[in-house]
Amino acid sequence: LAYLCCLPNMTVMAAADEAELVHMVATAHAHDTGPIALRYPRGEGVGVELPERGAVLAIGKGRMVRQDAEARVAILSLGTRLSEALKAADTLSEQGVAVSVADARFAKPLDEALILDLAQSHEVLITIEEGSRGGFGAMVLHLLSERGALDAGRVRVRTLTLPDLYQDHDSPEKMYAEAGLDAATIVKTALDTLPAASGQVEQASNVVSVRRRPR
């Protein structure tokens, strides 16, 4: 993702599941205005029903998978981490934290309208990708910075990427967990980043300091 996205006029896709892969193969076949690439991981699919024919996707357009008007957290996934993002959303919902989930589909060009809307309407925006630092998450941060979406400090952004180290070969599930690209890490990142969580910690610290103050 990082080295392909820096190439001018390049289109880069990442499939969330086997059905999306069918659509992206059709999209790549129909694309004739420049080079195009799509990423898919080794291992098995998630078990979704396959379409009879692939549909040509609109270049640079993502999709909302789960939307909640009361959502405080938005998860923007690129690639197959979407299933883990949905699991994390379920867990957070059980804890009283509403979550929106979006599938970026494209690392380049970005769906700027979708990303800016997520940043404007949520307190926390988490990106997750099967890529290194300097890839999709970095491009999202650059867009938000360029458009001034971070100036007011209304949204806190966290990017989940592969770690900056060589991982030992293992099953995809174990490697994703080790890399912190699983539902548990998404949930922890969201709870640690929410402003309310920080406020509670600060308040608890103040209470402790008052109790220890000599009379």
Salt bridges, closest charged atoms under 4 A:
GLU20 OE2 - ARG63 NH2 3.96
GLU20 OE1 - ARG105 NE 2.74
GLU84 OE2 - LYS87 NZ 3.11
ASP90 OD1 - ARG66 NH1 2.79
ASP103 OD2 - ARG63 NE 2.97
GLU112 OE1 - ARG147 NH2 2.39
GLU123 OE2 - ARG72 NE 2.73
GLU130 OE1 - ARG39 NH1 3.66
ASP192 OD2 - LYS188 NZ 2.66
